[in-house]
Amino acid sequence: MIIGSHVSLSAPDFLLGSVNEALSYDASALMVYTGAPQNTRRRPVTDLKVSEAKERMKEAGIPMKHMIIHAPYIINPANSTKEPVMELARSFLIQEIERVHEIGASFLVLHPGSFTDTDPDTGIRTAASQLNEIADSLSDSVTICLETMAGKGSEIGYTLEQIAELLDHLKHPEHYGVCLDTCHMNDAGYDMQDFDAVLDQFDSLIGLKRLCVIHLNDSKNPRGARKDRHANIGMGTIGFEALHAIAENTRTAHVPKILETPYIGKHAPYGIEISMLRKGVFEAERLNELNDRV
């Protein structure tokens, strides 16, 4: 099972600290933001202790393709009404692609964006146009993974048909893949209890070869709520049995699964959740005990 979680990236150890945090959870994959997801402030990659992180991953037997990078939320390719927002989406995405390449990772997860004051079709066409504008900056070593969204507000990409349409409008679709988020899919209306049926639909519309990353999250919302509120594994409406089946599905055995579940109290739940998924046993008491830890 290729499984890990979102981990922090902070001074003084930066990526080395990220890898060590992941290993403390007995993870075999990890996901990081190269800086705060809400702003554009970034340290030079030369400051991030990349070589030390790579050596630590090599020692642990984790390939670099299992280090996932997530683009910041402020990149909105679907906005067509504000030129500064459009310019930021293009320029900062180019920078992020360069940083992923410099780090040596393979996958950059990107939210397709929100259409704001227009409509979904305009948002999809705008996102495709924006991504086509940066075609010359794409790297053969980096795959941009469009994330499936929950459909809150004016988000695009909350149906597989929308993701497929966006991919169809790209000049270089070979540089793009998909990140499937289980919470988002549930909240968008898909039945995550029947993951093989979802995969069949994904394969028909997009092609399973494009599925590069899975965000494995439970949901606080009923199916179809279009709200996007993550829950801890087994503590939400998708449930442990379904999420364990997704984690173990042989059709996606090669795909890294990344937990983005909330902290419990002030404590990361990822080591417990990874252990539960590997064993196939839901242990709610272990998660609940985190509330009582100092």
C-alpha positions as CSV (number, residue, x, y, z in Angstrom):
1,M,0.0,0.0,0.0
2,I,1.6,3.3,-1.1
3,I,0.2,5.6,1.5
4,G,1.2,8.8,3.3
5,S,-0.2,12.2,4.3
6,H,0.2,15.9,3.9
7,V,3.3,16.9,6.0
8,S,4.7,20.3,7.0
9,L,7.6,22.0,5.4
10,S,9.3,24.4,7.8
11,A,12.6,25.7,9.1
12,P,15.1,24.6,9.9
13,D,15.0,21.2,8.2
14,F,12.5,21.9,5.4
15,L,12.1,18.9,3.1
16,L,14.3,16.7,5.3
17,G,11.9,17.5,8.1
18,S,9.0,16.7,5.9
19,V,10.4,13.2,5.0
20,N,11.2,12.5,8.7
21,E,7.7,13.5,9.7
22,A,6.3,11.1,7.1
23,L,8.5,8.3,8.2
24,S,7.4,8.8,11.8
25,Y,3.9,7.9,10.6
26,D,5.3,4.7,8.9
27,A,4.4,6.3,5.5
28,S,5.6,5.3,2.1
29,A,4.5,8.5,0.4
30,L,4.1,12.2,1.4
31,M,2.7,15.4,0.1
32,V,4.0,19.0,0.7
33,Y,3.4,22.5,-0.2
34,T,6.6,24.3,-1.1
35,G,5.4,27.3,0.9
36,A,2.2,28.6,2.5
37,P,-0.8,27.6,0.3
38,Q,-2.4,31.0,0.8
39,N,0.4,33.2,-0.5
40,T,3.3,33.5,-3.0
41,R,6.2,33.8,-0.5
42,R,8.7,31.0,-1.3
43,R,12.2,30.2,-0.2
44,P,14.7,29.3,-2.9
45,V,14.7,25.6,-3.5
46,T,18.5,25.6,-2.6
47,D,17.4,26.4,1.0
48,L,15.1,23.4,1.3
49,K,17.6,20.6,2.0
50,V,16.6,18.7,-1.1
51,S,19.7,16.5,-1.3
52,E,19.4,15.5,2.4
53,A,15.7,14.7,1.9
54,K,16.4,12.6,-1.2
55,E,19.1,10.6,0.7
56,R,16.7,10.0,3.6
57,M,14.0,8.8,1.2
58,K,16.6,6.5,-0.5
59,E,17.5,5.0,2.8
60,A,13.9,4.4,3.6
61,G,13.2,2.9,0.1
62,I,10.7,5.6,-0.9
63,P,11.1,6.8,-4.6
64,M,10.9,10.5,-5.4
65,K,7.7,9.8,-7.4
66,H,6.0,9.2,-4.1
67,M,6.7,12.8,-3.0
68,I,3.7,14.8,-4.1
69,I,3.8,18.6,-4.4
70,H,0.5,20.5,-4.0
71,A,0.1,23.9,-5.8
72,P,-1.1,26.8,-3.6
73,Y,-4.9,27.5,-3.4
74,I,-4.3,31.1,-4.7
75,I,-3.7,29.8,-8.2
76,N,-7.1,30.1,-10.0
77,P,-6.9,29.2,-13.7
78,A,-10.7,29.4,-14.1
79,N,-11.0,33.1,-13.3
80,S,-11.7,35.2,-16.4
81,T,-12.9,38.4,-14.8
82,K,-9.8,39.8,-13.1
83,E,-6.6,40.1,-15.2
84,P,-4.3,40.3,-12.1
85,V,-5.7,37.0,-10.9
86,M,-5.2,35.5,-14.4
87,E,-1.6,36.8,-14.6
88,L,-0.9,35.3,-11.1
89,A,-2.3,32.0,-12.1
90,R,0.0,31.8,-15.1
91,S,3.2,33.3,-13.6
92,F,3.0,31.5,-10.2
93,L,2.1,28.1,-11.8
94,I,5.2,28.4,-14.0
95,Q,7.3,29.0,-10.9
96,E,5.8,26.0,-9.1
97,I,6.5,23.8,-12.1
98,E,10.1,24.9,-12.1
99,R,10.3,24.3,-8.3
100,V,8.9,20.8,-8.6
101,H,11.4,20.0,-11.4
102,E,14.2,21.4,-9.3
103,I,13.2,19.3,-6.3
104,G,13.0,16.2,-8.5
105,A,9.3,15.3,-7.7
106,S,7.0,14.1,-10.5
107,F,3.5,15.2,-9.6
108,L,2.1,18.7,-9.0
109,V,-1.6,18.7,-7.7
110,L,-3.6,21.6,-8.9
111,H,-7.2,22.8,-8.2
112,P,-8.8,23.6,-11.5
113,G,-10.2,26.8,-10.1
114,S,-13.5,28.7,-9.7
115,F,-15.4,30.6,-12.4
116,T,-16.5,33.3,-9.9
117,D,-18.9,35.6,-11.7
118,T,-19.3,33.7,-15.0
119,D,-20.5,30.1,-15.5
120,P,-19.0,26.6,-15.5
121,D,-18.5,26.4,-19.3
122,T,-16.6,29.7,-19.3
123,G,-14.6,28.6,-16.3
124,I,-13.5,25.4,-18.1
125,R,-12.6,27.2,-21.3
126,T,-10.7,29.8,-19.3
127,A,-8.8,27.2,-17.3
128,A,-7.9,25.4,-20.5
129,S,-6.8,28.7,-22.1
130,Q,-4.7,29.6,-19.1
131,L,-3.0,26.2,-19.0
132,N,-2.3,26.4,-22.7
133,E,-0.7,29.8,-22.2
134,I,2.0,28.1,-20.1
135,A,2.6,25.2,-22.6
136,D,6.2,26.3,-23.3
137,S,7.0,26.0,-19.5
138,L,5.7,22.5,-19.1
139,S,8.4,19.9,-18.2
140,D,8.6,16.3,-19.4
141,S,9.5,15.3,-15.8
142,V,6.5,17.0,-14.1
143,T,2.8,15.9,-14.5
144,I,0.2,18.4,-13.4
145,C,-2.6,16.5,-11.6
146,L,-6.0,18.2,-11.9
147,E,-7.8,17.6,-8.6
148,T,-11.5,16.4,-8.5
149,M,-13.4,19.0,-6.5
150,A,-16.5,19.0,-4.3
151,G,-18.4,21.6,-6.2
152,K,-18.7,24.2,-3.5
153,G,-19.3,27.8,-4.6
154,S,-18.3,28.2,-8.2
155,E,-15.7,25.4,-8.4
156,I,-15.1,23.6,-11.7
157,G,-13.9,20.0,-11.9
158,Y,-16.5,18.5,-9.6
159,T,-17.7,16.0,-12.2
160,L,-15.5,13.6,-14.2
161,E,-17.1,15.0,-17.3
162,Q,-15.8,18.5,-16.5
163,I,-12.3,17.1,-15.8
164,A,-12.4,15.2,-19.1
165,E,-13.6,18.3,-21.0
166,L,-10.8,20.4,-19.5
167,L,-8.2,17.7,-20.5
168,D,-9.7,17.6,-24.0
169,H,-9.1,21.3,-24.5
170,L,-5.4,21.1,-23.6
171,K,-2.7,21.4,-26.3
172,H,-0.4,19.0,-24.4
173,P,-2.6,16.7,-22.4
174,E,0.3,14.3,-22.0
175,H,1.6,16.6,-19.3
176,Y,-1.6,16.3,-17.3
177,G,-3.1,13.7,-15.0
178,V,-5.8,13.6,-12.3
179,C,-5.8,13.6,-8.5
180,L,-9.0,11.9,-7.2
181,D,-10.1,13.2,-3.8
182,T,-12.5,10.8,-2.1
183,C,-14.1,13.5,0.1
184,H,-14.6,15.8,-2.8
185,M,-16.0,13.0,-4.9
186,N,-18.5,12.0,-2.2
187,D,-19.5,15.6,-1.7
188,A,-19.9,16.0,-5.5
189,G,-22.4,13.1,-5.5
190,Y,-20.3,10.0,-6.4
191,D,-20.9,6.8,-4.5
192,M,-17.5,6.0,-2.9
193,Q,-19.0,2.8,-1.5
194,D,-18.7,1.4,-5.0
195,F,-15.3,2.5,-6.0
196,D,-15.0,0.1,-8.9
197,A,-18.0,1.7,-10.5
198,V,-16.4,5.1,-10.1
199,L,-13.2,3.7,-11.6
200,D,-15.1,2.3,-14.5
201,Q,-16.6,5.7,-15.2
202,F,-13.3,7.4,-14.7
203,D,-11.7,5.0,-17.2
204,S,-14.5,5.5,-19.7
205,L,-14.3,9.3,-19.6
206,I,-10.6,10.0,-18.8
207,G,-8.6,6.8,-18.8
208,L,-7.2,5.1,-15.7
209,K,-3.7,5.7,-16.9
210,R,-4.2,9.4,-16.0
211,L,-5.0,8.7,-12.4
212,C,-1.8,9.7,-10.6
213,V,-2.7,10.5,-7.0
214,I,-5.6,9.7,-4.6
215,H,-6.4,12.0,-1.7
216,L,-7.9,9.5,0.8
217,N,-10.2,11.4,3.1
218,D,-13.5,10.7,4.8
219,S,-16.2,13.4,4.7
220,K,-18.3,15.2,7.3
221,N,-21.1,15.7,4.7
222,P,-23.7,13.5,3.1
223,R,-23.2,12.4,-0.4
224,G,-23.9,15.3,-2.8
225,A,-23.7,18.1,-0.3
226,R,-21.1,20.0,-2.3
227,K,-19.4,21.4,0.8
228,D,-15.9,19.9,1.1
229,R,-15.3,19.2,4.8
230,H,-12.8,16.4,5.4
231,A,-13.3,13.9,8.3
232,N,-10.9,11.4,9.8
233,I,-10.7,8.0,8.3
234,G,-13.8,6.0,9.5
235,M,-15.3,9.0,11.3
236,G,-17.3,10.4,8.4
237,T,-20.1,9.5,6.0
238,I,-17.9,7.4,3.6
239,G,-16.8,5.1,6.4
240,F,-13.8,3.0,7.1
241,E,-14.8,-0.1,5.2
242,A,-15.2,1.9,1.9
243,L,-12.0,3.8,2.4
244,H,-10.0,0.7,3.3
245,A,-11.4,-1.0,0.1
246,I,-10.2,2.1,-1.9
247,A,-6.8,1.9,-0.3
248,E,-6.5,-1.8,-1.2
249,N,-8.0,-1.7,-4.6
250,T,-5.7,-3.6,-7.0
251,R,-6.6,-1.3,-9.9
252,T,-4.9,1.6,-8.2
253,A,-2.2,-0.3,-6.2
254,H,0.5,1.8,-8.0
255,V,-1.2,5.1,-7.1
256,P,0.0,7.0,-4.0
257,K,-2.7,7.6,-1.5
258,I,-2.4,10.8,0.6
259,L,-4.3,11.6,3.8
260,E,-5.5,15.1,4.3
261,T,-7.6,14.4,7.4
262,P,-7.9,17.0,10.2
263,Y,-5.8,17.0,13.3
264,I,-7.5,15.6,16.4
265,G,-7.0,18.1,19.3
266,K,-3.6,19.3,18.5
267,H,-2.3,16.0,17.2
268,A,-1.7,14.5,13.8
269,P,-3.8,11.4,13.3
270,Y,-1.8,10.1,10.3
271,G,0.3,7.3,12.0
272,I,-2.9,5.8,13.5
273,E,-4.9,6.1,10.3
274,I,-2.1,4.6,8.2
275,S,-1.8,1.7,10.7
276,M,-5.6,1.1,10.6
277,L,-5.7,1.1,6.8
278,R,-2.8,-1.3,6.6
279,K,-4.3,-3.7,9.1
280,G,-7.8,-3.3,7.8
281,V,-9.1,-2.7,11.3
282,F,-11.0,0.5,12.4
283,E,-9.8,1.6,15.9
284,A,-11.9,4.6,16.8
285,E,-10.6,4.6,20.4
286,R,-7.1,5.2,19.2
287,L,-8.2,8.3,17.3
288,N,-10.4,9.5,20.2
289,E,-7.5,9.2,22.6
290,L,-5.7,12.0,20.7
291,N,-8.2,14.4,22.2
292,D,-6.9,13.6,25.6
293,R,-3.2,14.0,24.9
294,V,-1.5,17.1,26.2
